[in-house]
């Protein structure tokens, strides 16, 4: 990695910055609760959650990790503090950060709730050399969040920038010059690169490719034949030549779904119907919010032997919770035989912006659309399910979960109402 004074002042042909918030959820909690600063905390899904979603750096120093049970964490650290997740707050802070980063450059890709790629290539003449821009980005995050720290990686492509961001956590800043990216990545295991999952890693290992530097031994065509264009991209990623550009827009959704973990070994039919109704109404409200409807739905319950699931057709396409719930009733009749279950999932498989109206029932449909619009407006003002079917008074009180694909705009804005 070049770090001379001369190098730090020169412009690069392409500059990609990856912003990675440090233990984001825990950092937000410690900022909002000063008494927790410097103490080992972990965020769980509500007060009843038993699994740690993320932990503070103080907790990590004690061996506490994501996915660990709270009981095990307390054995390692008796002073461990369990903190119920507040996804709306995390989404709010994230949205503020992303809005501020958009003032540095319009070429921004919100990668997740706590990560963003910035292409600042065109900003160099205005804002200075890559290191200076990176320092500005860190200050922007600090100011927009009220004092949160982030780690920043800078290079000439997305994959290398993301790798660089991990080098000096927390509160780090690492630059890898594009000309040296291949050399820096050479000893790095290929599975440490973003996007190379176990299956791809196994495929590469079987062909003697364990580190990025060994990738050149493998003909790019072999990866292309097995994985198509993603395989060709992986071949370039390992050499610091990731060609993928920063994605500025959110593509139309291929599906819209919601799921929930249920109490262990649930067999009560009323409880199951309540969870199904909860997910049906969430999917319906999200479809309506973005002027979508859908004609095909996946409905499933997860038992201890696997999924009980089916795909159901709604005609005409719908975004009304009661219509989806009628499909759920059919699903229960066809698939559930009293088995103990612990998870529910409903997914609209073909969301589209076409009309959901049926010409045969236009008057009734218009009335239902008006009722839905009024309810959605009330819930937008007073909170999700402020107005809802009475059965949902018994719904799960576990908080919503921020999906990995969450974004502060468009159909992936699943938490924040702005």
KOLZA-869787 format. One line per 10 residues: number of its first residue (from 1); their letters; for each residue y, z, x of C-alpha. Coordinates in steps of 0.05 Angstrom, whole numbers, plus 5000, padded with zeros to 4 digits. Each point is the difference from the previous one (the first is absolute). Layout:
# KOLZA-869787
NUM) A) Y Z X ~ ...
END
This chain:
# KOLZA-869787
1) XXXXXXXXXX) 5000 5000 5000 ~ 5066 4979 5028 ~ 5053 5054 4998 ~ 5051 4980 5053 ~ 5074 5002 4984 ~ 5004 4924 5006 ~ 4941 4989 4953 ~ 5027 5048 4948 ~ 5064 4959 4994 ~ 4967 4931 4993
11) XXXXXXXXXX) 4985 4966 4934 ~ 4929 4983 4978 ~ 4978 4936 4965 ~ 4970 5043 4945 ~ 5010 5074 4986 ~ 4957 5038 4950 ~ 5011 5074 4988 ~ 4949 5045 4965 ~ 5029 5065 4971 ~ 4948 5054 4989
21) XXXXXXXXXX) 5021 5066 4969 ~ 4971 5061 5034 ~ 4952 5039 4954 ~ 5044 4975 4944 ~ 4978 5042 4940 ~ 4998 5064 5041 ~ 5067 4984 5033 ~ 5032 4993 4931 ~ 4971 5066 4978 ~ 5023 5036 5063
31) XXXXXXXXXX) 5070 4971 4992 ~ 5004 5022 4927 ~ 4970 5068 5018 ~ 5031 5024 5065 ~ 4955 5061 5000 ~ 4941 4953 5014 ~ 5031 4968 5061 ~ 4958 5012 5061 ~ 4942 5025 4958 ~ 4931 4967 4987
41) XXXXXXXXXX) 5002 4968 4931 ~ 4957 4949 4965 ~ 5013 4960 4937 ~ 4946 4997 4946 ~ 4996 4964 4933 ~ 5029 5056 4957 ~ 4988 5075 5004 ~ 4927 4989 4982 ~ 4989 4947 5054 ~ 4947 5020 5051
51) XXXXXXXXXX) 5008 4941 5048 ~ 5058 4993 5049 ~ 5039 4935 4991 ~ 5041 5011 5063 ~ 5019 5057 5046 ~ 5060 5019 5042 ~ 4999 4994 5076 ~ 4995 5076 5004 ~ 4936 4997 4958 ~ 4973 4942 5040
61) XXXXXXXXXX) 5008 5041 5063 ~ 4951 5049 4969 ~ 4949 4946 4987 ~ 5017 4988 4927 ~ 4993 4927 4980 ~ 5008 4954 4940 ~ 4939 5003 4955 ~ 4982 5071 5020 ~ 4986 5052 4946 ~ 5052 5055 4990
71) XXXXXXXXXX) 4946 5053 5010 ~ 4981 4971 5068 ~ 5074 4995 5019 ~ 5009 5074 4986 ~ 4940 5017 5043 ~ 5034 4964 5058 ~ 5069 5028 4984 ~ 5007 5061 4955 ~ 5075 4987 4995 ~ 4989 4930 4971
81) XXXXXXXXXX) 5046 4986 4941 ~ 4975 4956 4943 ~ 5056 4958 4969 ~ 4990 4962 4934 ~ 5020 4927 5006 ~ 5066 4977 4970 ~ 4991 4924 4999 ~ 5065 4987 4963 ~ 5039 5036 5055 ~ 4965 4961 5055
91) XXXXXXXXXX) 5013 4935 4964 ~ 5073 5019 4992 ~ 5010 5015 5074 ~ 4961 4937 5020 ~ 5042 4956 4954 ~ 5064 5029 5031 ~ 4973 4985 5070 ~ 4980 4929 4982 ~ 5067 4986 4967 ~ 5035 5023 5063
101) XXXXXXXXXX) 4956 4958 5046 ~ 5018 4940 4958 ~ 5071 5009 5024 ~ 4976 4991 5072 ~ 4965 4935 4984 ~ 4982 4964 4936 ~ 4935 4979 5032 ~ 4960 5062 4982 ~ 4929 5009 4976 ~ 4983 5067 4967
111) XXXXXXXXXX) 4930 5009 5027 ~ 4985 5066 4965 ~ 5037 5062 4976 ~ 5012 5022 5072 ~ 5000 4935 5040 ~ 5043 4938 5003 ~ 5003 4938 5044 ~ 5069 4973 5019 ~ 5012 4932 5030 ~ 5065 5009 5039
121) XXXXXXXXXX) 4996 4936 5040 ~ 5063 4973 4968 ~ 5037 5066 5008 ~ 5001 5003 5076 ~ 5067 4966 5010 ~ 5031 5046 4949 ~ 4964 5066 5014 ~ 4979 4992 5073 ~ 4935 5000 5039 ~ 4934 5023 4968
131) XXXXXXXXXX) 5003 5071 5027 ~ 5070 5010 4973 ~ 4979 4974 4931 ~ 4940 5046 5000 ~ 5044 5060 5015 ~ 5045 4979 4943 ~ 4940 4995 4954 ~ 4978 5071 5017 ~ 5070 5026 4986 ~ 5001 4962 4934
141) XXXXXXXXXX) 4936 5033 4978 ~ 5026 5068 5021 ~ 5064 4992 4960 ~ 4968 4969 4938 ~ 4947 5054 4995 ~ 5043 5060 5014 ~ 4970 5013 5068 ~ 4929 4973 5003 ~ 4972 4972 5065 ~ 4961 4937 5010
151) XXXXXXXXXX) 4963 4963 5055 ~ 5019 4929 5015 ~ 4961 4944 5034 ~ 5034 4937 5025 ~ 4968 4936 5023 ~ 4997 4925 4985 ~ 4948 5003 4945 ~ 4979 5047 4944 ~ 4933 5023 5028 ~ 5027 5019 5068
161) XXXXXXXXXX) 5061 5034 4969 ~ 4954 5042 4957 ~ 4958 5019 5060 ~ 5063 5019 5039 ~ 5024 5046 4945 ~ 4938 5044 5011 ~ 5011 5010 5074 ~ 5051 5056 5001 ~ 4994 5037 4934 ~ 5035 5038 4972
171) XXXXXXXXXX) 5072 4975 5005 ~ 4981 4946 5049 ~ 5029 4933 5021 ~ 4957 4951 5038 ~ 5017 4928 5021 ~ 4948 4949 5020 ~ 5031 4936 5025 ~ 4969 4939 4968 ~ 4982 4972 5068 ~ 4960 5062 5017
181) XXXXXXXXXX) 4968 5012 4932 ~ 4933 4968 5019 ~ 4996 5041 5064 ~ 5017 5065 4965 ~ 4949 4988 4944 ~ 4944 4977 5047 ~ 4966 5068 5009 ~ 5012 5021 4927 ~ 4937 5002 4955 ~ 5006 4944 4949
191) XXXXXXXXXX) 4986 5049 4944 ~ 5065 5036 5015 ~ 5040 4940 4976 ~ 5024 5000 4928 ~ 4957 4956 4956 ~ 4935 5001 5041 ~ 4952 5039 4957 ~ 4929 5023 5015 ~ 4968 4935 4978 ~ 5044 4957 5045
201) XXXXXXXXXX) 4992 5050 5056 ~ 4925 4997 4994 ~ 5002 4924 5000 ~ 5041 5000 5064 ~ 4958 5054 5034 ~ 4937 4959 4988 ~ 5033 4945 5040 ~ 5022 5045 5057 ~ 5072 5009 4978 ~ 5019 5074 5001
211) XXXXXXXXXX) 5070 4997 5028 ~ 5058 4954 4987 ~ 4996 4970 5069 ~ 4929 4977 4987 ~ 5021 4959 4939 ~ 5014 4938 5042 ~ 4926 4996 5015 ~ 4986 4984 4928 ~ 5019 4931 4975 ~ 5052 5004 4946
221) XXXXXXXXXX) 4958 4952 4958 ~ 4944 5051 4995 ~ 5047 5050 4967 ~ 5029 4945 4957 ~ 4932 4978 4974 ~ 4982 5072 4982 ~ 5066 5026 4973 ~ 5044 4939 4989 ~ 5074 5005 5016 ~ 4998 5076 5003
231) XXXXXXXXXX) 4949 4993 5056 ~ 5045 4952 5039 ~ 5057 5049 4991 ~ 4957 5057 5028 ~ 4986 4958 5062 ~ 5075 4992 5012 ~ 5016 5073 4982 ~ 4956 5026 5056 ~ 5041 4960 5050 ~ 5068 5024 4975
241) XXXXXXXXXX) 5013 4934 4964 ~ 4995 5021 4927 ~ 5031 4941 4963 ~ 5011 5035 4933 ~ 5072 5004 4979 ~ 5033 5058 4964 ~ 4985 4993 4926 ~ 5065 5006 4961 ~ 4974 4995 4929 ~ 4944 5032 4960
251) XXXXXXXXXX) 4950 4947 4975 ~ 4981 5000 4926 ~ 4947 5052 4985 ~ 4927 4979 4999 ~ 4984 5064 4962 ~ 5033 5063 4974 ~ 4958 5062 4994 ~ 4999 5076 4999 ~ 4945 5050 5013 ~ 4991 5075 5001
261) XXXXXXXXXX) 4952 5051 5028 ~ 4969 5042 4945 ~ 4972 5070 5002 ~ 4932 5001 5035 ~ 4939 4983 4956 ~ 5041 4984 4938 ~ 4955 4988 4939 ~ 5046 5018 4942 ~ 5015 4936 4961 ~ 5069 5025 4978
271) XXXXXXXXXX) 5020 5013 5072 ~ 4977 4930 5019 ~ 5038 4968 4942 ~ 5063 5038 5021 ~ 4995 4975 5071 ~ 4988 4929 4976 ~ 5059 5004 4953 ~ 5043 5027 5057 ~ 4983 4941 5045 ~ 5005 4949 4942
281) XXXXXXXXXX) 5071 5023 4984 ~ 5020 4999 5074 ~ 4974 4929 5009 ~ 5033 4977 4935 ~ 5068 5031 5018 ~ 4999 4968 5068 ~ 4983 4932 4971 ~ 5058 5006 4951 ~ 5048 5023 5053 ~ 4992 4935 5037
291) XXXXXXXXXX) 4993 4956 4938 ~ 4926 4987 5012 ~ 4941 5000 4954 ~ 4926 4991 5015 ~ 4938 4973 4966 ~ 4946 5027 5045 ~ 4988 5073 5020 ~ 4953 5038 5045 ~ 4979 5067 4971 ~ 4958 5049 5040
301) XXXXXXXXXX) 4974 5071 5007 ~ 4971 5022 5066 ~ 4936 5040 4995 ~ 4961 5032 5056 ~ 4953 4940 5000 ~ 5057 4949 5004 ~ 5049 4965 4954 ~ 4989 4990 4925 ~ 5045 4941 4990 ~ 5015 4938 4959
311) XXXXXXXXXX) 5050 4944 4992 ~ 5031 4991 4931 ~ 5041 4946 4967 ~ 5062 5013 4956 ~ 5021 4944 4954 ~ 5057 4989 4997 ~ 5021 5027 5068 ~ 5033 5068 4994 ~ 5043 5053 5032 ~ 4988 5052 4945
321) XXXXXXXXXX) 4962 5064 5017 ~ 4964 5003 4933 ~ 4970 4930 5011 ~ 4975 5020 5069 ~ 4972 5065 4971 ~ 4960 4960 4948 ~ 4967 4965 5059 ~ 4986 5068 5030 ~ 4965 5022 4937 ~ 4956 4938 5005
331) XXXXXXXXXX) 4986 5016 5073 ~ 4978 5071 4983 ~ 4954 4974 4947 ~ 4968 4950 5046 ~ 4997 5036 5067 ~ 5005 5075 4996 ~ 4938 5039 4982 ~ 5023 5070 5015 ~ 4997 4995 5076 ~ 5044 5048 5040
341) XXXXXXXXXX) 5061 4963 5026 ~ 5058 5017 5046 ~ 5048 4941 5002 ~ 5032 4950 4952 ~ 5031 4932 5013 ~ 5033 4948 4956 ~ 5027 4935 5030 ~ 5035 4941 4968 ~ 4966 4942 5036 ~ 5047 4943 4981
351) XXXXXXXXXX) 5071 5025 4991 ~ 5046 4942 4982 ~ 5069 4989 4970 ~ 4977 4960 4941 ~ 5015 5023 4928 ~ 4955 5054 4972 ~ 5017 4981 4929 ~ 4949 4978 4950 ~ 5026 4951 4947 ~ 4954 5030 4948
361) XXXXXXXXXX) 5030 5069 5006 ~ 5071 4985 5022 ~ 5033 5051 4954 ~ 4953 5057 5021 ~ 5005 4979 5072 ~ 5076 5000 4999 ~ 5000 5070 4970 ~ 4951 5024 5053 ~ 5042 4969 5056 ~ 5062 5035 4973
371) XXXXXXXXXX) 4963 5067 4999 ~ 4974 4989 5071 ~ 5070 4983 5024 ~ 5029 5063 4968 ~ 4945 5044 5029 ~ 5008 4969 5069 ~ 5074 5014 4999 ~ 4989 5072 4981 ~ 4948 5010 5054 ~ 5045 4966 5051
381) XXXXXXXXXX) 5056 5050 4984 ~ 4959 5064 4991 ~ 4938 4989 5042 ~ 4932 4967 4995 ~ 4964 5017 4935 ~ 5058 5039 4972 ~ 4982 4960 4937 ~ 4926 4984 4997 ~ 4937 5005 4956 ~ 4986 5073 4983
391) XXXXXXXXXX) 4933 4998 5035 ~ 5037 4992 5066 ~ 5025 5072 4994 ~ 4932 5015 5030 ~ 5005 4949 5056 ~ 4989 5016 5072 ~ 5059 5036 5033 ~ 4982 4973 5069 ~ 5061 4963 5026 ~ 5003 4925 5007
401) XXXXXXXXXX) 4978 4972 5067 ~ 5041 4951 5041 ~ 4956 4939 5013 ~ 4998 4970 5070 ~ 5034 4937 4972 ~ 5058 5039 4968 ~ 5068 4968 5007 ~ 5068 5023 4974 ~ 5008 4937 4957 ~ 4960 4952 4957
411) XXXXXXXX) 4932 5012 4969 ~ 4978 5045 5057 ~ 5054 5052 4984 ~ 4948 5044 4967 ~ 5033 5067 5010 ~ 5075 4997 5002 ~ 5042 4986 4938 ~ 5069 4975 5021
END
